Amino acid sequence: MKKLIVLADWASDSLTCQEIKISVEGFLKDSTNANISFVSSTPSTIHTSFLINQLVEDIERYGQPLETVIFQNTDPRLHSKTSIEKAAGALPVIMKLKSGIHLLGPNAGYDFSMIKPRIDELFTYSGVNEKGQFHSRDLYSRLSAYLMDYMEDELELEEIGLDNIPMLEGKHIGHIDNYGNIKTTMVEEDFKGKYEYGEIVGLQINQIVKKAKYVKNLFGGIPGELVIYPGSSGKKDNRFLEISVWRHFTEDKPTTGVDEFNHPKVGSEIVII
């Protein structure tokens, strides 16, 4: 049986997580050794995309791609601004990556954009019953269980083109960690030939303009200094850039990156000025 990682904007709610776990286990042939874990996102599809990308990066580097299923559910109903009959969500898709990882979930916004280059096959599933509002439990649990039990061939899938997955353009906040470090969708290559370590970079986030020093890591400047640096996420040879402040956390007000820009939302645009 494959392991299941559930990544969703409701995953911080313990009741919802338990309901999903109960439902998925109910569809499995044998749930005795089911391995189901949860990762919390926000309603930002850019945030979910960043988290999916990092999970895939880690699984392909350290884990077992052929034994892993990722179910994501961030679907703020971006496809409509009017009342939605039967709470219909975005198009349900199932995909297989070149590494063998299976993913499924609603194709909302940029949910899958950051892993688009890794996708080998993309399918839509038309057998979804739209009754009810709790689609994660009522619709996707069975699909997740089928993939965990190696039964994807028993699903009525229709292959679709990768043009159904939009490209993510521009520079954005991809994630904010528990220290308040801002993980961006910018990578080291974006600064290659433009900035050298030690130079100052102008940043605008959340309508706030700041200057940050480009350094090799979070601790490459001095305590209290706003810095931008290759962080811990992304590819080994082309990491995502992070923005933050080195703190000892003994200060009266140990502000970090998120404080410097007045607590911006994940997914917010970043402008280099």
N, C-alpha and C positions, 0 to 999 in steps of 0.2 A: 504494500500500500504506500502511495506517495504521501508526503507531508503536505499540509495546506497552510499557507500564510494568507491571512485575511487583512487587507489594508483598506481602511474606510474612514469616512469623516464622522462616523458614529462609534468608532472603536474605543473611545474613552468612556463609553457607557457600559457598565458591567452587565446590566440586564440584557441589553441588545447582544452583546458578545456571547452570553450564555445561551440565548435563544438560537443564535446562528449555530453554535456548537452542537446543541441538542438536535437541531434540524439536519445538519450535515451528517452527524453520526447515525441518525435514523435512516438515511438513504444508503449508507455503506453496507457492503456485504457482511462485514464483521468490524465493529467499531472498537474492539478490545484494545488495539494498539494505535488508535488514531492519534496523530500528532497535528494539532491545530493551534496556531498561535495568531496573535493580533497585533497590528501596528496602527496607531492612530494618526489620521491626517486631519485636514480641515476641509471646508467646502470649496477651497481653491483647487481647480483641476491642475494648475501648474504645480502646486505643492504635492499633490498625489503623484504627478508625473515624475517629479524629482525623487520622491521616496521609492517609487517602483524602480526607477533607474538604478538607485543605489543598492536596493535589495538584489536586483538582477546582477549587478556588478559583483557583489559579495558572493552570491550563489555560484556564479561562474568561476570565481577566483578560488573560493574556499569550500563550497558546498557540493551538492549532488544535483546538477541541473535536471537529469533524467528522472529524478525522484521528487521533484518539487512542483507544486501547483500554487499559483498566486491568484487569489480572487480579490479584485479591487471594487469598491463601491463608493465612489464619489460622483453623485449625479444630482446637481442642483437644478435640474430641468432647464438648462440653458437654451434648449430648443424651442421654448415657448414663453410668451409674455401674457398669455391669456389662460383661462381655466383649462385644465387638462383632464380629459375623460379617462377614467380608470387609473388615474395617477401614472399614466404611461411614461416610462423612462426613456433614456437614450437607447439607441440600437444595441442589443445584446451581442457581444462579440466574444469569440474564443480564438486564441492565437497560439501558435507554436513558434518559439524562437529558434534561431539557428543552433543554439546550444542544447535544445531539447526541453527547455522550461515551457510549461503550459500556463497561460494566463487567461482569465475571463473576467467579464464585467461589462457595465454600460460604457459605450464609446462616447462619453460626454466631454466636450471641450478638448483640453490638452492631456487628458488622463494618460494616454499611451504615446504621446508625441516624442518623449525623450528616449524611448526604446524603439522607435520606428526603424532605425537602421539595423536592429537586431532581429526583426521579425522575418520568419521564413514563410509561414502560411497564416492567412487571416480568414476567418469564417464568421458568418452571422448565423444565429440560431433563431428559427422562426417559430419554434414550438413553445414559446414562452406564453404562459397564461397571465394576462394582465390584471386579473382580479386581485384586489387588495392593495394596500399601500406599502407594506413591508416586503418589498421585492427581494431583498437580500435573503430573507428567511423563506419566503413563499415561492420564489422563482429560481434563485441562483444556488440554493443549497443542493438541490438534486444534481445540477450540472457539475458543481464542485465535487460531489461524491463520485460521479461517473468518471471524472478525470483522475481522481485519487485511486479508483479501482481499475485503471487502465481500460476503461470502457468507452473511450471517445469515439470509436468506430460505430457504436450503437446510437450515436446522436445524429439527427438529421441536420447536417450542416451544409451551408452554401458558401463556397469560397468567394471572397470579394477582393477587390484590389486595395493595395496599400494607400492609394489616394484617398481612401476613407479616413485615414489618420492624418490630421493636420500637422503641419510643421510649426514648431514653436520659434517665433522670430523675436529678436530683441534680447535685452538683458533684464533679468528678473530676480527677485528673492525666491529661492527654491525651498528653503527651510530655515527655521530659527531654532537652534538647539537649546538645551536646558540652561546653558550659561548666558544665553542672549547673543551668541555668535551668529551672524547673518551668513548663511551659505547661499551663494549666488549661482546662477546658471552660466556665468562667465567662466572660462577655462584659461589655463596658463597661456595657451596659444594666442588668445585674444590680446595679450599684452606683449607678445613677442615682437621685437622690433619697434615697439612704441614706448615702453617704459623699462627702465633698468631698476634693479633693487636700490633703494635709498631715495628714489625720486618721489615727488608728491603727485597724487592723483586727486582731481576734483570729482566729487560724487554728489549727485542729487537723488535723494530718496524721500518719498512722502513730503515733497515740496520743501525739504530742508537740504541746504547745501553745506557740505563739509569737505575738508581736505584730509586725506589719509596718506600715510607713507607706505610705499610698496616695499614689503620685506619678505624674507624667506619663510617665515612662520609666525605664528601668533606672538611668540616671545622674541621676535627679531628686532623690536624697537625697544622702548623703555616703558615701564609701568605707567598707565594713564594716557598713553598715546594711541590715537586712532590709527589703525593699520589695515591694509588690505594685503592678503597673502594666499599662497596655495594651501588649501585646507586638507581635511582628512577624507573628503568624498571624491568620487569620480575615478577615472583611470589613473593607474600608477604614474604614467608618464605624461599626463595632461589633466591635472587635478582641477576641481572647481575652486574658484577664488572665494575667500571668506573675508568678511569685514567685522572687526571687533576691536576691543581694547584689552590689553593685558592687565589683569587685576590680581592682587594677592587675596582679595576678598576679606581683608582686615580693615579696609577703608570704611568711613562712615556711610558713604554712598558709592558702592562699587559698581558704577555704571559700566555697561559693555556696549556692543554694537547696536543692539535694539534700542537702548536708551538714547544713544546719540541721535537717532532719527525718529524719536518720539513714537516708538512702538509701531512700526509700519506693519501692514498685513502681509502675510506670505503671498507671493504672486505679484507684489507691487513692482512697478517698473524701476529700473536703475538707469540713470543717465550719467555718462562720463562727460565732464565739462572741462 
